[in-house]
Amino acid sequence: MSRNQNRAFGNNPEVQQPPVQPNPPPVPAVSPEAPPSPFNFIVPTEMVDLPSKGEFYPDIHPLHNVDAIEIKHMTAKEEDILTSATLLKKGLAIDKMLQSIIVDKRIKVKDLLIGDKNALVIASRIFGYGPDYKVEIQCVHCDNSYEAVYDLSALQNKSSTNFGKVDKTANNTFTLVLPKSQMLVEFKLLTSQDEEKLTKDKKGGSMKLLKLIVVSINEQTDGFYVERALQSLPILDVSTLKKTYAMAMPDVNMVQDIECTACGEISTLGVPLNAGFFWPDI
Protein backbone atom coordinates (compact mmCIF):
# COMPACT_ATOMS: atom_id res chain seq x y z
CA MET A 1 0.00 0.00 0.00
CA SER A 2 1.30 3.46 -0.83
CA ARG A 3 2.26 6.08 1.75
CA ASN A 4 -0.72 8.28 0.74
CA GLN A 5 -3.11 5.38 1.32
CA ASN A 6 -1.71 4.91 4.80
CA ARG A 7 -2.38 8.59 5.55
CA ALA A 8 -5.97 8.37 4.28
CA PHE A 9 -6.91 5.30 6.28
CA GLY A 10 -4.48 5.61 9.08
CA ASN A 11 -3.41 2.59 11.06
CA ASN A 12 -6.86 1.81 12.36
CA PRO A 13 -7.46 -1.92 11.80
CA GLU A 14 -11.23 -1.34 11.87
CA VAL A 15 -11.04 0.73 8.74
CA GLN A 16 -11.50 -1.60 5.73
CA GLN A 17 -8.57 -1.59 3.37
CA PRO A 18 -9.24 -1.75 -0.38
CA PRO A 19 -8.43 -5.19 -1.88
CA VAL A 20 -5.31 -5.51 -3.93
CA GLN A 21 -6.21 -6.48 -7.48
CA PRO A 22 -3.94 -9.16 -9.00
CA ASN A 23 -2.47 -8.62 -12.38
CA PRO A 24 -4.60 -10.36 -15.07
CA PRO A 25 -3.01 -13.49 -16.61
CA PRO A 26 -1.43 -12.99 -20.01
CA VAL A 27 -3.67 -13.86 -22.93
CA PRO A 28 -2.03 -16.59 -25.02
CA ALA A 29 -1.40 -15.66 -28.58
CA VAL A 30 -3.63 -17.53 -31.00
CA SER A 31 -1.77 -18.64 -34.08
CA PRO A 32 -3.80 -18.91 -37.25
CA GLU A 33 -4.62 -22.50 -38.29
CA ALA A 34 -2.23 -23.73 -40.93
CA PRO A 35 -3.89 -24.48 -44.25
CA PRO A 36 -3.96 -28.17 -45.22
CA SER A 37 -0.99 -29.28 -47.29
CA PRO A 38 -1.82 -30.07 -50.91
CA PHE A 39 0.55 -33.05 -50.62
CA ASN A 40 -1.33 -34.87 -47.82
CA PHE A 41 -3.02 -37.72 -49.68
CA ILE A 42 -5.00 -40.34 -47.78
CA VAL A 43 -4.80 -43.93 -49.05
CA PRO A 44 -8.00 -45.91 -48.32
CA THR A 45 -7.70 -48.72 -45.78
CA GLU A 46 -9.71 -51.84 -45.01
CA MET A 47 -10.00 -54.21 -42.06
CA VAL A 48 -9.22 -57.85 -42.88
CA ASP A 49 -10.60 -60.57 -40.61
CA LEU A 50 -7.96 -63.03 -39.40
CA PRO A 51 -8.71 -66.77 -39.52
CA SER A 52 -6.83 -67.17 -36.22
CA LYS A 53 -8.73 -64.32 -34.53
CA GLY A 54 -5.42 -63.61 -32.81
CA GLU A 55 -5.84 -66.71 -30.68
CA PHE A 56 -2.49 -68.39 -31.34
CA TYR A 57 -0.10 -65.47 -30.89
CA PRO A 58 1.93 -65.00 -27.67
CA ASP A 59 1.01 -62.29 -25.19
CA ILE A 60 3.76 -59.94 -26.39
CA HIS A 61 2.70 -60.14 -30.05
CA PRO A 62 0.74 -57.11 -31.39
CA LEU A 63 -1.88 -59.50 -32.80
CA HIS A 64 -2.53 -61.32 -29.53
CA ASN A 65 -6.34 -61.72 -29.33
CA VAL A 66 -6.76 -59.28 -32.24
CA ASP A 67 -9.27 -60.50 -34.81
CA ALA A 68 -8.50 -58.15 -37.73
CA ILE A 69 -5.65 -56.28 -39.43
CA GLU A 70 -5.91 -52.87 -41.08
CA ILE A 71 -4.27 -52.70 -44.50
CA LYS A 72 -3.96 -49.99 -47.14
CA HIS A 73 -5.10 -50.39 -50.71
CA MET A 74 -2.22 -51.08 -53.06
CA THR A 75 -0.79 -48.15 -55.00
CA ALA A 76 1.79 -47.78 -57.76
CA LYS A 77 4.44 -48.23 -55.05
CA GLU A 78 3.21 -51.74 -54.24
CA GLU A 79 2.82 -52.58 -57.93
CA ASP A 80 6.49 -51.69 -58.38
CA ILE A 81 7.33 -54.07 -55.55
CA LEU A 82 5.33 -56.88 -57.16
CA THR A 83 7.06 -56.40 -60.51
CA SER A 84 10.59 -56.04 -59.13
CA ALA A 85 12.74 -58.58 -60.95
CA THR A 86 15.13 -58.80 -57.98
CA LEU A 87 12.37 -59.44 -55.42
CA LEU A 88 10.61 -61.92 -57.71
CA LYS A 89 13.84 -63.87 -58.19
CA LYS A 90 14.33 -64.06 -54.42
CA GLY A 91 10.67 -64.94 -53.80
CA LEU A 92 10.21 -61.85 -51.64
CA ALA A 93 7.84 -59.74 -53.74
CA ILE A 94 4.57 -60.71 -52.05
CA ASP A 95 5.99 -60.47 -48.52
CA LYS A 96 7.46 -57.02 -49.25
CA MET A 97 4.16 -55.87 -50.71
CA LEU A 98 2.21 -57.09 -47.67
CA GLN A 99 4.64 -55.41 -45.28
CA SER A 100 4.15 -52.15 -47.20
CA ILE A 101 0.35 -52.16 -46.89
CA ILE A 102 0.06 -53.23 -43.23
CA VAL A 103 -0.81 -50.10 -41.24
CA ASP A 104 0.56 -51.22 -37.85
CA LYS A 105 4.29 -51.46 -38.50
CA ARG A 106 4.82 -53.48 -35.33
CA ILE A 107 3.33 -56.40 -37.24
CA LYS A 108 5.91 -58.29 -39.28
CA VAL A 109 4.86 -60.53 -42.16
CA LYS A 110 7.43 -63.18 -41.23
CA ASP A 111 5.72 -63.63 -37.83
CA LEU A 112 2.20 -64.07 -39.23
CA LEU A 113 0.57 -67.47 -39.05
CA ILE A 114 0.32 -68.92 -42.56
CA GLY A 115 -3.48 -68.77 -42.58
CA ASP A 116 -3.50 -65.11 -41.53
CA LYS A 117 -0.98 -64.27 -44.24
CA ASN A 118 -3.18 -66.05 -46.79
CA ALA A 119 -6.11 -63.88 -45.72
CA LEU A 120 -4.05 -60.74 -46.37
CA VAL A 121 -2.95 -62.05 -49.77
CA ILE A 122 -6.55 -62.68 -50.84
CA ALA A 123 -7.79 -59.33 -49.49
CA SER A 124 -5.01 -57.29 -51.10
CA ARG A 125 -5.67 -59.00 -54.44
CA ILE A 126 -9.39 -58.14 -54.21
CA PHE A 127 -8.75 -54.51 -53.25
CA GLY A 128 -6.11 -54.13 -55.96
CA TYR A 129 -7.55 -55.98 -58.95
CA GLY A 130 -11.08 -57.03 -58.02
CA PRO A 131 -12.56 -60.35 -56.91
CA ASP A 132 -12.64 -62.10 -60.33
CA TYR A 133 -9.64 -64.36 -60.89
CA LYS A 134 -9.47 -65.96 -64.35
CA VAL A 135 -7.54 -69.20 -64.70
CA GLU A 136 -7.11 -71.66 -67.57
CA ILE A 137 -7.89 -75.17 -66.28
CA GLN A 138 -8.58 -78.60 -67.72
CA CYS A 139 -11.77 -80.49 -66.84
CA VAL A 140 -11.07 -83.80 -65.08
CA HIS A 141 -14.24 -85.27 -66.59
CA CYS A 142 -13.99 -84.44 -70.29
CA ASP A 143 -10.43 -83.08 -70.65
CA ASN A 144 -11.81 -79.82 -72.04
CA SER A 145 -9.61 -76.78 -71.41
CA TYR A 146 -11.52 -73.65 -70.52
CA GLU A 147 -11.21 -70.34 -68.69
CA ALA A 148 -12.62 -70.60 -65.18
CA VAL A 149 -13.43 -67.55 -63.08
CA TYR A 150 -12.95 -67.79 -59.33
CA ASP A 151 -14.83 -65.35 -57.11
CA LEU A 152 -12.22 -64.50 -54.47
CA SER A 153 -14.77 -62.52 -52.43
CA ALA A 154 -16.67 -65.77 -51.81
CA LEU A 155 -13.74 -67.46 -50.05
CA GLN A 156 -14.38 -67.98 -46.35
CA ASN A 157 -12.08 -68.22 -43.35
CA LYS A 158 -11.98 -71.52 -41.50
CA SER A 159 -11.24 -71.65 -37.80
CA SER A 160 -9.05 -74.13 -36.01
CA THR A 161 -10.90 -77.43 -35.57
CA ASN A 162 -10.57 -79.17 -32.21
CA PHE A 163 -11.57 -82.79 -32.49
CA GLY A 164 -10.97 -86.25 -31.00
CA LYS A 165 -8.09 -86.35 -28.55
CA VAL A 166 -6.42 -83.15 -29.74
CA ASP A 167 -5.91 -80.59 -26.99
CA LYS A 168 -4.71 -76.99 -27.09
CA THR A 169 -2.04 -76.09 -24.54
CA ALA A 170 -1.37 -72.84 -22.71
CA ASN A 171 1.60 -72.30 -25.06
CA ASN A 172 -0.68 -72.18 -28.14
CA THR A 173 0.42 -75.65 -29.22
CA PHE A 174 -1.56 -78.86 -29.72
CA THR A 175 -1.12 -82.37 -28.36
CA LEU A 176 -2.40 -85.70 -29.59
CA VAL A 177 -1.67 -89.39 -29.12
CA LEU A 178 -0.75 -91.06 -32.40
CA PRO A 179 -2.93 -94.10 -33.23
CA LYS A 180 -0.22 -96.63 -34.05
CA SER A 181 2.83 -95.84 -31.94
CA GLN A 182 0.82 -94.26 -29.09
CA MET A 183 3.42 -91.50 -28.88
CA LEU A 184 2.32 -88.21 -27.34
CA VAL A 185 3.13 -85.50 -29.88
CA GLU A 186 3.05 -81.75 -29.29
CA PHE A 187 3.00 -79.58 -32.41
CA LYS A 188 2.78 -75.87 -33.25
CA LEU A 189 1.29 -73.79 -36.06
CA LEU A 190 3.75 -72.53 -38.65
CA THR A 191 4.47 -68.91 -39.45
CA SER A 192 5.32 -67.28 -42.76
CA GLN A 193 9.00 -67.56 -41.85
CA ASP A 194 8.60 -71.32 -41.32
CA GLU A 195 6.82 -71.60 -44.66
CA GLU A 196 9.77 -69.90 -46.35
CA LYS A 197 12.08 -72.58 -44.92
CA LEU A 198 9.84 -75.30 -46.37
CA THR A 199 9.81 -73.62 -49.76
CA LYS A 200 13.59 -73.27 -49.90
CA ASP A 201 14.22 -76.89 -48.90
CA LYS A 202 13.18 -78.82 -52.03
CA LYS A 203 14.39 -82.13 -50.58
CA GLY A 204 12.68 -81.91 -47.21
CA GLY A 205 9.40 -83.64 -47.96
CA SER A 206 7.23 -84.86 -45.11
CA MET A 207 10.15 -85.12 -42.70
CA LYS A 208 11.01 -81.44 -43.11
CA LEU A 209 7.41 -80.44 -42.34
CA LEU A 210 7.24 -82.71 -39.30
CA LYS A 211 10.54 -81.40 -37.91
CA LEU A 212 9.22 -77.84 -38.18
CA ILE A 213 5.84 -78.42 -36.55
CA VAL A 214 6.73 -80.92 -33.81
CA VAL A 215 7.74 -79.32 -30.50
CA SER A 216 8.09 -82.45 -28.39
CA ILE A 217 7.47 -86.19 -28.42
CA ASN A 218 6.59 -87.97 -25.18
CA GLU A 219 7.37 -84.64 -23.48
CA GLN A 220 10.97 -84.77 -24.74
CA THR A 221 12.13 -81.60 -26.51
CA ASP A 222 15.68 -82.68 -27.34
CA GLY A 223 16.19 -82.26 -31.09
CA PHE A 224 18.08 -85.52 -31.57
CA TYR A 225 15.40 -87.49 -29.70
CA VAL A 226 12.56 -85.84 -31.65
CA GLU A 227 14.21 -86.47 -35.04
CA ARG A 228 14.90 -90.13 -34.29
CA ALA A 229 11.33 -90.59 -33.06
CA LEU A 230 9.93 -88.98 -36.20
CA GLN A 231 12.03 -91.24 -38.40
CA SER A 232 10.53 -94.27 -36.66
CA LEU A 233 6.89 -93.25 -37.04
CA PRO A 234 4.65 -95.64 -39.00
CA ILE A 235 3.08 -94.09 -42.11
CA LEU A 236 -0.34 -94.14 -40.43
CA ASP A 237 0.98 -91.90 -37.66
CA VAL A 238 2.66 -89.58 -40.17
CA SER A 239 -0.59 -89.26 -42.14
CA THR A 240 -2.59 -88.65 -38.95
CA LEU A 241 -0.20 -85.97 -37.74
CA LYS A 242 -0.22 -84.09 -41.07
CA LYS A 243 -4.02 -84.32 -41.32
CA THR A 244 -4.42 -83.14 -37.73
CA TYR A 245 -2.11 -80.18 -38.35
CA ALA A 246 -4.11 -79.15 -41.44
CA MET A 247 -7.34 -79.25 -39.47
CA ALA A 248 -5.91 -77.37 -36.49
CA MET A 249 -4.47 -74.53 -38.58
CA PRO A 250 -6.87 -71.59 -39.05
CA ASP A 251 -6.77 -70.59 -42.71
CA VAL A 252 -8.72 -69.42 -45.74
CA ASN A 253 -10.80 -72.14 -47.38
CA MET A 254 -9.20 -71.94 -50.83
CA VAL A 255 -11.55 -74.27 -52.72
CA GLN A 256 -14.49 -73.34 -54.89
CA ASP A 257 -17.01 -75.12 -57.15
CA ILE A 258 -16.20 -74.62 -60.84
CA GLU A 259 -18.49 -75.68 -63.69
CA CYS A 260 -17.02 -76.97 -66.95
CA THR A 261 -18.22 -74.98 -69.94
CA ALA A 262 -18.26 -78.10 -72.15
CA CYS A 263 -19.77 -80.96 -70.13
CA GLY A 264 -21.38 -78.99 -67.30
CA GLU A 265 -19.74 -81.09 -64.58
CA ILE A 266 -18.96 -79.25 -61.36
CA SER A 267 -15.58 -79.81 -59.74
CA THR A 268 -14.40 -78.53 -56.35
CA LEU A 269 -11.00 -77.04 -57.07
CA GLY A 270 -8.42 -75.13 -55.09
CA VAL A 271 -7.53 -71.60 -56.14
CA PRO A 272 -4.25 -71.88 -58.10
CA LEU A 273 -1.85 -69.18 -56.99
CA ASN A 274 -0.03 -68.81 -60.30
CA ALA A 275 1.56 -65.77 -61.97
CA GLY A 276 -1.82 -64.30 -62.91
CA PHE A 277 -2.91 -63.92 -59.29
CA PHE A 278 -1.16 -60.59 -58.73
CA TRP A 279 -0.35 -60.00 -62.37
CA PRO A 280 -3.71 -60.47 -64.14
CA ASP A 281 -2.50 -58.92 -67.38
CA ILE A 282 0.29 -61.46 -67.83
N, C-alpha and C positions, 0 to 999 in steps of 0.2 A: 504494500500500500504506500502511496506517495506521502511526502511530508505534509502537503496541503490537506490531504484526506484526514490525516491524524488530527490536524488542527480543527477541522470541521466537526469531527465526531468525538474528538477528545479520546481519553482512555477509559471512558465509561463502558464496562462490558455489557450493560443493559441496552446500550444503543446498538441497533442491528447494523452490521457492516454489510455493504453491498457485495454480492457474490462475485468471485473472480471468474470471468468467462475464459474457458480454455480456447486455445487456438484451433480453428477448424482443421480437420484432416485434409491433407492435399488430395485434390481430385486427380485420379489417374488419367493419364493421357489415353485417349481412344484412338488407336491406329485404324485407318480405313482398311476394310476387308480386301485382301488381295484378290484380284480377278482370277478366275480359273485358268490354268495353263491350257493352251490349245494342244499341248502334246500329251495330256493325260487321257489315254484311251483305256477303256474298261473292256477286258476280254470276258465274255460270258462264261459262267461256271455251272456245273451240274453236280448233284450228289449221286454217288453210285453206291448201291447197296452191296455189302460184302457178304459172300456166302458164309463166312465164318462168324459173322456178327461180332467180331472181335473177341470171340470166346477162347481162342487158343494162343493168344499172345501173352507174354509175361507181364507182370505188374508194371514194369518200368517202360514197356513199349507204348508209344503214343497211340496205338490202336487197341490197347487193352480195353475190352468191353465197349468198343466203338463199332457201331453197325453200318457206317457209311463213310466214304471218302469224298471230299470235294475235289473235282478236277476242272481244269480250264478246257475250253474248246481248242482244238488244234489250230494253229496259224501257219503262216508261211515258214516260220522258224522251225516248227516241228516237222513240216514237210521236208525241209532241208535235212533235218536229222535222219528222217526215214529214207532219203535218197542218197545219203552219204556213202560213197563207195568204200571208204575206210571202215566205217561202222558196220556196214553190211557184211564185209569180209570177215570181221571179227565177231559177227553175230550179236552186236551190241545195239543195233539201231532201235529196236522196239523198247528195250529197257531205258535207253537214253531219252526216247520220246516220252515214255511214261513218267520218268523222273521230272521232265520239264513241265508237264501239265498238272502234276500233283501240287495242290495249293500249300499244304502243310509240309514245309521242307524238312521237318524232323523225320518224316516217313521216308524210308529208303526202299527202293524197289527190291533190292537184293534180300531184304528181310521179310518181304510179303510172303504169306502162304501162297502156294501155287494157285489154288482156287480163287483167292482174292485178286491175284495178278490177272488171271484169266478174265475176271469180271471187268477189270479196268481196260483190258485189251478190247473186249467186245464193246464196251461203252464208248471208248474213244473212237473206234471205227464207225459206230453209228453216228456220233456227233460230227465226225469229220466228213464222212462220205455217204451217210444214209444207211438205212437198215437192210436194203436189198443187196445180196451178195451172190453174184452170178458165177457159176462153176460148171465146167464141162465134165460130165460124168457118163459112165457106161452102165446101162441097165443090166442087172444081174439075171433078169428073167429072159430078155430077148436080145441082149447084146447091142441094143440100139444106143448110139451116142447122142446125147442131147444136152442142151443148156438148162441146168436146174437153177432155180432162184431160191436161196435161203432167206428167210425173214429173221434177221438177227434180233430184232426187237421182241420176238416171240420166245427167245431162249430164257429159261428160268433157272434161278439158283437152286441148288440142292443142298440141304443141311447135312451135317454129319449124322450118320445112322448108327445108333447104338442097338446092338442086337445080340442074342445068344449070351455067351459068357464073356463078352467084351466089356471091359470097365474102363472108365476115364479116371486118371489119377489127378492128384493135386498139382502135378507138374505139367499138366496139359499133354500127357502121353496116354497110351492105351495099353491094356494088358489082355492077353488071352492065352488059353491053354490049347496047344496044337493037338489035333485029333489023333495023330498016329504016335508021335514020340512022347506026348504028354508033357512037353517042355512048356514052361511058363515064359512067354515072350512079352517084352515091353517094347513098344515102337512109338515113334513120333511122326508128326506131319512134316513134310518137306517144304522148304522155302524156295524162292526163286534162285537163290544162290546154290542150293542143293541140286536143283534142276539143271543148272548150268554145268555142274560137275558130271551129271549123268550124260548130258549131251556131248560133252567133250570126250568122255571115255567110250569109244565105239566098241570096245571089247569087253565091257563090263557085264552086260546081260543081266540076268536075274540076280546073280550074286552081288553085283555092284549096287543094285537097288536095295537089296536086303541089308547090306552093310551100312547103307546110309540111313535107313529107317529104324533099324533095330538098336535100341538103347541098352537092353540087358536081356540075358537069357538065364532063367532060374536064379534071378536076382544077382547075377554076376555081370559086372560091367567091364571087366578086363577085355581089351580088344582081341588078344590072342585067343582067349576062351570063346568069345562070341563068334569069331571067324571060324574056328574049328567046329563049333556047334552048328553053325549055318551050313557048313560043308557036309555035315552028316545028316541033314534033314531029309526025310523021304519026300518024294515029289508031291504027295498029297498035302503035307504040311506046308511046303513052299507055295503051292497053289492056294491053300487056305489063307496063308499070311498075306499074299498079294491081293487076294479078293477082299479080305477084311480091311486092308489099308485103303483100297479104292472106295469102299463103302463108308469108311470113317472120315475120309477127307471131304470137307465142304468144298463145293466147286460149282461151276456152271454146267448145266446139263446141255452138252454140245450136240445132241442128236435131234433130228427133225424128220418128219414124214415127207418124202418126195415122190411125186407121181410121174411115171414115165410118159412121155408125150406120144410114144408109139403104141405100147401095149396097155397102158393105163394101170399097170401094177404099181402099188405103193410100197416103197422100201423105206425103212428107218435107217437113216445114214447120219454119220457124224459130220460136223462141219469141217471141211478140209482147210487147214490154215496154210494155203499155198501163197505164191507171190502176189496173186490178185487180191489178197485180203486187205492190205494197206496200199496196194498200188493197182486200183481197179482199171486203170487205163492201159496196163501192160498187156 
